[in-house]
Amino acid sequence: MPANSNGVSIRQVLPESTPVRGTDVRVSSCCNNADQCEPGDVFVVSEDGEFDSFAKAEMAIAKGAIAVVTESILPVRVPQFLVNDGNAAFSSICHALAGNPSNEMCTVGITGSYGKTTTQMLLAGVLESAGHTVGAIGSLGCCDGANAAASDRSTPQAPELSDWLRRMHGNRVSHALIEASSESLMGRRLNGVGLNAAVLTNIRREHIDLHGSLDNLRNTKARIFESLKPGGFAVVNADDAGCKRVLAELSCPTMTYSMKHDAEVTATVLERHPSEQTFLLQAGTDSMAVRTHMIGDQHVQNCLAAACVGLVLGLDLPTIARGIESVEQLPTRLERIECGQGFSVFVDSSTSTESLAETLATLRDVTANRVICVVNPLNGSSSAQRAAMGRVLERFSDECILTEDVIDPEQSNISVHDVLDGFERPAACRLMPNRAKAICLALGEAEPGDTVLLAGNPRNARLCTEQDQARFFDRNVAQYWLQTIGASKSSPWLTV
């Protein structure tokens, strides 16, 4: 049952809408799928261009819809309300029916091309170290303060998102953390959500195909700041060119962080090893050394983003540092696999060229001998992006094994050849379609002082349930080899 069991006034939820065939309707449920509409629903027409809006509205009315929210006037017999954006209206209605729970908690939204999940978990550690109760919605799943569940996307659709927030409020969660993906911001899923803080980690070209241009991508990411409550503040990465473009246009209170430029919160790396790094966290005249088992500049920047939010929420630097240090690793986010071997093994789920370059550069800095990379081609990307991936692999890795285990067979040859086109010496890259065998081959060849990176596997992209072990594919194969075969290296690969 929705928190607002008495229903809501459409005109109050959508004050800028234009009513047709009536002045107002009070509803207690809504739907944007005509086939799933139930008696008493307000039906929100989604202008997807695939189906006729009138036909969808007629179907919803036949199933019992008592009103329609639409972007254009339709010849229907029930009251309708004209809006500029149907997706935004649908989200606003969903959150209103849930009782606008985000207004009852301290709510933080996090967006960016990379680092959303890690920043969210670091901030959760910071807040929990201060004694707060935290709920989270993101690619690692959703938690309402009492129960957790897997999620098939970073940001759920509006009905599910609003329900998770409602449950958080019911469980007395004090702070709600929301990952805001590009897709969710395009679909206006955060409309109706009030944010005390909004974090922008970076803007890269990873999703440019989804948006059409870099300007569109920046504008979409900037939408998160439209959800700020009065007095809410923005946290922005001053090292990122795209973020600085957005920052220049913000009128809300802001806090910036940087490793390279002047900012309110900064960091300097003091030392970095394969298993940990230490950096000096500075905020004004205060500073503190922070040691974390997760390595790389990207991770330090995520720590800075979490620190900014903590500082504005009134936490002191020792509490923030303690919270950051409490997060030792995240599944498939440059996750270190340690089974007593004499070389380093990392699993990283990112499938973008930019992220792969940053990861390999980080590992190169902490590797005494060779960097060995096992990687899938970027099947959802263009030929040029795959060729760029080849250039990155040749530049930063000493040995590369290209796998084809989780790709469209019809595209396999094209994808592989595109990557090889980026190599000046294609023979330096080996092909092994079976990913498990490729992983075990790399581990079997690794010597003390080497680093093995298992990268770009879509199966590792999300954490699901413990039963869905395919999500931990690379980790499971690596751990099996290290624990079962290990130093004996009796077999170069598994029989699979």
Residue, then its C-alpha position, 0 to 999 in steps of 0.5 A: m500500500p502506498a504511504n499516502s493511502n488517501g490518494v493525491s491531487i493531480r493538480q497539487v502534484l502537477p501544478e503546472s499541468t493544464p486540465v482538460r475535461g475537469t479541474d482535478v482528480r484524486v488518485s491513489s495509484c498510477c501506471n504508465n503501462a496500459d496493459q498493466c493498468e488497474p481500476g482507479d489508476v491515473f494513466v501516464v502516457s509515455e511518448d516513446g514513438e513506438f505505439d499510438s498514444f491514443a490507442k494506449a490511453e484507450m486501452a488503459i481506460a478500458k482497464g479502469a483508468i480514471a484519468v490520463v496524464t499526457e503531453s498532447i490532447l487526446p480524444v478520450r472521455v476521462p479527465q486528462f492533464l497536459v504536461n511537458d514531460g510525461n516521464a517527469a510527471f509519472s515520477s512525481i506522482c509515484h513519489a507523491l503517492a509514496g508520501n514524498p519520503s525523500n523529504e523526510m530523510c537526508t538524501v544524497g544523489i550521486t551521478g557521473s560516468y565512473g565512480k558512482t557505486t564506489t562513492q556511494m559505498l564510501l559515503a555509506g561507510v562515512l555516515e555509518s562511522a558517525g552512527h547514522t542509519v543508511g539506506a542505499i539504492g544502486s548497482l550493488g543492490c538496494c537496502d532499506g535499512a533492514n532488508a536488501a535485494a538485488s537490482d537489475r539496474s543502477t537506478p530503479q524505475a520510479p515506482e520501485l525507487s519511490d517504494w524503496l525510499r518509502r520503506m527506508h523512511g518506515n525503517r527510520v533510515s536517517h540517510a538515503l543514498i541514490e545512484a543516478s545513472s544517465e538513463s535514469l536522469m534522461g527518464r526523469r526518474l528523480n523527479g519528485v525526489g528531494l536531494n540534500a546533496a548531489v555529487l557529480t564525479n566525472i563526465r566522460r565519453e562512455h555514454i555519449d552514444l546514448h546522448g548523441s553529443l558531449d553537450n547533451l551528456r553534460n546537460t543530462k548529468a546536470r539534471i541531478f542538481e534540479s532535484l536539490k532541496p532548498g539549501g541543498f548543495a552540489v559536490v563537483n570534481a574540479d579535476d574533470a573538464g566536463c564537471k567544471r563546465v557544469l560547475a560554472e553554470l550552477s547557482c546552488p551552494t557548491m563544494t569542489y574536490s581535487m587532486k591537481h587544482d585548488a579546491e575546498v577538499t584536496a588530496t595528495v598521494l603519499e605512497r601506493h603499493p599493490s595492496e594499499q595506498t595512503f593519501l593526505l586528505q586536506a580540508g581548509t587548515d585540517s589534514m589527515a592521512v588516510r590509508t585504504h586497500m583500494i588503490g588508484d587516483q580514481h579511488v582517491q577522487n571517490c574518497l574526496a567526493a564522500a569526504c565533501v558530503g561528510l564535511v557539509l553534513g557536519l562530520d569531522l575529519p577523523t570520523i570521515a577518515r575512519g569511514i573511508e578506511s572501513v570500506e576495504q574493497l568492492p566486488t569487481r571494482l579493481e578488486r584484489i584477489e589474495c590467496g597467498q600468491g606471489f603476484s597481484v591479481f585484480v578483477d575490474s568490471s569496467t568495459s570502457t576504454e578510458s577506465l581500462a586505461e586508468t586502471l592499467a596505468t595505476l597497476r603499471d605504477v605499482t608493478a615491479n615486473r609485467v602487467i598481464c591483462v585478460v580482457n573482452p572486446l567492447n561489443g557495445s562500442s564502435s570500431a574506433q573505440r575498440a581500436a582505441m582499446g587495442r592501443v591502450l592494451e599495447r601501451f600499458s600491458d606487457e601481455c594481453i589475452l583477448t577473450e570472446d566468451v561473452i559476446d555475440p558470435e556473429q560479431s566476434n570476428i569483427s570485435v576481435h579484429d577491431v581491437l587488433d587494429g589498434f595494435e602496432r604489433p598485433a602478434a603481441c596479443r593472444l586470442m583465447p575464446n574461452r575466458a576461464k581458460a584465458i584466466c588460468l593461462a594468465l595466472g599460470e604464466a604469472e611470476p613474483g612481481d607480476t600483476v594480472l588484471l581480469a578486465g572488461n567482463p560484462r558478467n562482472a558488471r553488477l552484484c546480484t544474489e549469492q546464488d547468481q554466481a555468474r556475476f562473480f565469474d572472474r573472481n571464482v575462476a581466479q580463486y579456484w585456480l589460486q587455491t586448487i592449483g596455485a604454486s604447483k601450476s600443474s595445469p595451465w587452465l581448467t578443463v571446461 
